């Protein structure tokens, strides 16, 4: 799911601030975090857990009608 979101953004199909992009990142990283937990991979758990938290926060902000910060170019 994370890779699908990334590919869609790279091909211009979705924006990085879109709900679809953020939701795919959230679900994908949450699944990977759970798998890392069961595999006792603490580094991977930390990475995916933080990724999920950031995606969740951004999605909530988007659903509230707030625009995320503009990425640097």
Helices and strands as residue ranges (DSSP letters): H 2-10, H 19-38, H 42-63
